[in-house]
């Protein structure tokens, strides 16, 4: 029996696969930990504000008299 064929740890590609798989697992766990640590609140002074790409339906005039 060929004992060299049974030594999987000699092949460099096996170490590359193990490294890539372990880094993907660690990266996904770090992403989950970061998502759990941060809240879902919007940083807005308006309560119950909903983020929207559309402009507001009514334009608000500035309170400063110097602006036209």
VMD Tcl script that builds the backbone (N, CA, C; Angstrom):
set m [mol new atoms 204]
animate dup $m
set s [atomselect $m all]
$s set {name element resname resid chain x y z} {
  {N N UNK 1 A 0.841 -1.175 0.000}
  {CA C UNK 1 A 0.000 0.000 0.000}
  {C C UNK 1 A 0.887 1.239 0.000}
  {N N UNK 2 A 0.482 2.223 -0.749}
  {CA C UNK 2 A 1.263 3.448 -0.855}
  {C C UNK 2 A 0.940 4.356 0.334}
  {N N UNK 3 A 1.879 4.538 1.217}
  {CA C UNK 3 A 1.634 5.357 2.410}
  {C C UNK 3 A 1.697 6.846 2.089}
  {N N UNK 4 A 2.337 7.224 0.984}
  {CA C UNK 4 A 2.416 8.648 0.619}
  {C C UNK 4 A 1.048 9.168 0.173}
  {N N UNK 5 A 0.220 8.329 -0.421}
  {CA C UNK 5 A -1.102 8.750 -0.880}
  {C C UNK 5 A -2.060 8.970 0.285}
  {N N UNK 6 A -1.800 8.382 1.423}
  {CA C UNK 6 A -2.689 8.527 2.566}
  {C C UNK 6 A -2.378 9.766 3.402}
  {N N UNK 7 A -1.307 10.453 3.089}
  {CA C UNK 7 A -0.959 11.655 3.858}
  {C C UNK 7 A -1.582 12.880 3.182}
  {N N UNK 8 A -2.783 13.228 3.595}
  {CA C UNK 8 A -3.508 14.336 2.995}
  {C C UNK 8 A -2.890 15.678 3.346}
  {N N UNK 9 A -2.215 15.767 4.458}
  {CA C UNK 9 A -1.675 17.038 4.931}
  {C C UNK 9 A -0.437 17.474 4.157}
  {N N UNK 10 A 0.042 16.664 3.246}
  {CA C UNK 10 A 1.195 17.039 2.436}
  {C C UNK 10 A 0.765 17.917 1.265}
  {N N UNK 11 A -0.471 17.792 0.831}
  {CA C UNK 11 A -0.955 18.519 -0.345}
  {C C UNK 11 A -1.265 19.963 0.057}
  {N N UNK 12 A -0.650 20.967 -0.599}
  {CA C UNK 12 A -0.877 22.372 -0.216}
  {C C UNK 12 A -2.306 22.848 -0.479}
  {N N UNK 13 A -2.964 22.281 -1.482}
  {CA C UNK 13 A -4.322 22.716 -1.780}
  {C C UNK 13 A -5.290 22.367 -0.656}
  {N N UNK 14 A -5.018 21.325 0.078}
  {CA C UNK 14 A -5.868 20.964 1.210}
  {C C UNK 14 A -5.786 22.049 2.279}
  {N N UNK 15 A -4.595 22.552 2.524}
  {CA C UNK 15 A -4.432 23.623 3.507}
  {C C UNK 15 A -5.107 24.902 3.023}
  {N N UNK 16 A -5.048 25.154 1.717}
  {CA C UNK 16 A -5.742 26.320 1.172}
  {C C UNK 16 A -7.251 26.191 1.357}
  {N N UNK 17 A -7.799 25.018 1.081}
  {CA C UNK 17 A -9.236 24.816 1.282}
  {C C UNK 17 A -9.628 24.960 2.740}
  {N N UNK 18 A -8.823 24.404 3.639}
  {CA C UNK 18 A -9.119 24.535 5.063}
  {C C UNK 18 A -9.045 25.991 5.513}
  {N N UNK 19 A -8.067 26.721 5.015}
  {CA C UNK 19 A -7.939 28.131 5.378}
  {C C UNK 19 A -9.116 28.949 4.863}
  {N N UNK 20 A -9.499 28.733 3.606}
  {CA C UNK 20 A -10.612 29.498 3.043}
  {C C UNK 20 A -11.934 29.159 3.726}
  {N N UNK 21 A -12.143 27.900 4.021}
  {CA C UNK 21 A -13.364 27.506 4.707}
  {C C UNK 21 A -13.423 28.077 6.121}
  {N N UNK 22 A -12.324 28.001 6.835}
  {CA C UNK 22 A -12.320 28.536 8.204}
  {C C UNK 22 A -12.433 30.051 8.219}
  {N N UNK 23 A -11.827 30.742 7.249}
  {CA C UNK 23 A -11.960 32.196 7.220}
  {C C UNK 23 A -13.378 32.610 6.857}
  {N N UNK 24 A -14.071 31.841 6.029}
  {CA C UNK 24 A -15.467 32.145 5.715}
  {C C UNK 24 A -16.358 31.941 6.936}
  {N N UNK 25 A -16.094 30.902 7.697}
  {CA C UNK 25 A -16.883 30.650 8.916}
  {C C UNK 25 A -16.650 31.750 9.939}
  {N N UNK 26 A -15.382 32.117 10.141}
  {CA C UNK 26 A -15.070 33.177 11.106}
  {C C UNK 26 A -15.652 34.511 10.650}
  {N N UNK 27 A -15.565 34.812 9.362}
  {CA C UNK 27 A -16.120 36.064 8.845}
  {C C UNK 27 A -17.624 36.141 8.993}
  {N N UNK 28 A -18.313 35.046 8.750}
  {CA C UNK 28 A -19.764 35.074 8.907}
  {C C UNK 28 A -20.172 35.198 10.374}
  {N N UNK 29 A -19.428 34.572 11.266}
  {CA C UNK 29 A -19.730 34.720 12.693}
  {C C UNK 29 A -19.469 36.150 13.171}
  {N N UNK 30 A -18.412 36.769 12.671}
  {CA C UNK 30 A -18.156 38.168 13.022}
  {C C UNK 30 A -19.234 39.088 12.463}
  {N N UNK 31 A -19.730 38.788 11.272}
  {CA C UNK 31 A -20.805 39.590 10.695}
  {C C UNK 31 A -22.085 39.467 11.513}
  {N N UNK 32 A -22.393 38.281 11.966}
  {CA C UNK 32 A -23.579 38.078 12.810}
  {C C UNK 32 A -23.399 38.796 14.146}
  {N N UNK 33 A -22.209 38.720 14.729}
  {CA C UNK 33 A -21.963 39.396 16.010}
  {C C UNK 33 A -22.073 40.909 15.859}
  {N N UNK 34 A -21.608 41.446 14.752}
  {CA C UNK 34 A -21.724 42.884 14.518}
  {C C UNK 34 A -23.172 43.292 14.307}
  {N N UNK 35 A -23.941 42.485 13.589}
  {CA C UNK 35 A -25.347 42.807 13.344}
  {C C UNK 35 A -26.160 42.739 14.625}
  {N N UNK 36 A -25.841 41.803 15.502}
  {CA C UNK 36 A -26.581 41.685 16.757}
  {C C UNK 36 A -26.245 42.843 17.684}
  {N N UNK 37 A -25.001 43.291 17.655}
  {CA C UNK 37 A -24.574 44.355 18.552}
  {C C UNK 37 A -25.184 45.706 18.195}
  {N N UNK 38 A -25.423 45.951 16.911}
  {CA C UNK 38 A -25.974 47.235 16.481}
  {C C UNK 38 A -27.491 47.129 16.376}
  {N N UNK 39 A -28.159 48.205 16.767}
  {CA C UNK 39 A -29.612 48.226 16.718}
  {C C UNK 39 A -30.118 48.572 15.332}
  {N N UNK 40 A -31.431 48.510 15.172}
  {CA C UNK 40 A -32.052 48.808 13.899}
  {C C UNK 40 A -32.665 50.205 13.858}
  {N N UNK 41 A -32.422 51.029 14.840}
  {CA C UNK 41 A -33.042 52.346 14.906}
  {C C UNK 41 A -32.460 53.269 13.843}
  {N N UNK 42 A -33.337 54.102 13.282}
  {CA C UNK 42 A -32.882 55.086 12.309}
  {C C UNK 42 A -32.312 56.289 13.036}
  {N N UNK 43 A -31.187 56.817 12.588}
  {CA C UNK 43 A -30.642 58.024 13.220}
  {C C UNK 43 A -31.372 59.262 12.719}
  {N N UNK 44 A -32.575 59.481 13.186}
  {CA C UNK 44 A -33.402 60.589 12.734}
  {C C UNK 44 A -34.047 61.261 13.937}
  {N N UNK 45 A -34.132 62.594 13.918}
  {CA C UNK 45 A -34.789 63.275 15.041}
  {C C UNK 45 A -36.305 63.110 15.015}
  {N N UNK 46 A -36.872 62.707 13.903}
  {CA C UNK 46 A -38.314 62.547 13.784}
  {C C UNK 46 A -38.699 61.155 14.272}
  {N N UNK 47 A -39.604 61.054 15.225}
  {CA C UNK 47 A -40.007 59.722 15.677}
  {C C UNK 47 A -40.783 58.988 14.592}
  {N N UNK 48 A -40.579 57.710 14.504}
  {CA C UNK 48 A -41.237 56.828 13.541}
  {C C UNK 48 A -40.953 57.244 12.096}
  {N N UNK 49 A -39.736 57.752 11.854}
  {CA C UNK 49 A -39.372 58.158 10.503}
  {C C UNK 49 A -39.056 56.919 9.663}
  {N N UNK 50 A -39.425 56.981 8.403}
  {CA C UNK 50 A -39.167 55.893 7.474}
  {C C UNK 50 A -38.221 56.412 6.406}
  {N N UNK 51 A -37.135 55.734 6.188}
  {CA C UNK 51 A -36.185 56.150 5.170}
  {C C UNK 51 A -36.805 55.967 3.794}
  {N N UNK 52 A -36.700 56.992 2.965}
  {CA C UNK 52 A -37.281 56.944 1.636}
  {C C UNK 52 A -36.387 57.708 0.674}
  {N N UNK 53 A -36.229 57.220 -0.547}
  {CA C UNK 53 A -35.438 57.967 -1.527}
  {C C UNK 53 A -36.223 59.123 -2.147}
  {N N UNK 54 A -37.520 59.202 -1.876}
  {CA C UNK 54 A -38.347 60.257 -2.452}
  {C C UNK 54 A -38.279 61.516 -1.602}
  {N N UNK 55 A -38.409 62.688 -2.232}
  {CA C UNK 55 A -38.443 63.924 -1.441}
  {C C UNK 55 A -39.757 64.029 -0.675}
  {N N UNK 56 A -39.804 64.900 0.327}
  {CA C UNK 56 A -41.060 65.056 1.074}
  {C C UNK 56 A -42.173 65.585 0.166}
  {N N UNK 57 A -43.404 65.243 0.485}
  {CA C UNK 57 A -44.520 65.617 -0.383}
  {C C UNK 57 A -44.795 67.119 -0.338}
  {N N UNK 58 A -44.543 67.773 0.778}
  {CA C UNK 58 A -44.732 69.223 0.866}
  {C C UNK 58 A -43.406 69.858 1.246}
  {N N UNK 59 A -43.077 70.915 0.525}
  {CA C UNK 59 A -41.825 71.612 0.803}
  {C C UNK 59 A -42.018 72.519 2.013}
  {N N UNK 60 A -41.073 72.495 2.905}
  {CA C UNK 60 A -41.133 73.319 4.112}
  {C C UNK 60 A -40.316 74.577 3.862}
  {N N UNK 61 A -40.941 75.718 4.105}
  {CA C UNK 61 A -40.238 76.998 3.917}
  {C C UNK 61 A -39.238 77.175 5.055}
  {N N UNK 62 A -38.058 77.718 4.750}
  {CA C UNK 62 A -37.104 77.978 5.831}
  {C C UNK 62 A -37.622 79.074 6.754}
  {N N UNK 63 A -37.272 78.975 8.000}
  {CA C UNK 63 A -37.760 79.946 8.991}
  {C C UNK 63 A -36.910 81.204 8.988}
  {N N UNK 64 A -35.810 81.211 8.277}
  {CA C UNK 64 A -34.937 82.374 8.234}
  {C C UNK 64 A -35.492 83.371 7.213}
  {N N UNK 65 A -35.587 84.645 7.619}
  {CA C UNK 65 A -36.131 85.671 6.707}
  {C C UNK 65 A -35.113 86.084 5.643}
  {N N UNK 66 A -33.849 85.799 5.861}
  {CA C UNK 66 A -32.829 86.224 4.911}
  {C C UNK 66 A -32.810 85.333 3.660}
  {N N UNK 67 A -33.359 84.173 3.748}
  {CA C UNK 67 A -33.364 83.301 2.575}
  {C C UNK 67 A -34.546 83.648 1.692}
  {N N UNK 68 A -34.390 83.592 0.388}
  {CA C UNK 68 A -35.503 83.953 -0.519}
  {C C UNK 68 A -36.583 82.912 -0.557}
}
mol reanalyze $m
mol bondsrecalc $m
mol representation Tube
mol addrep $m
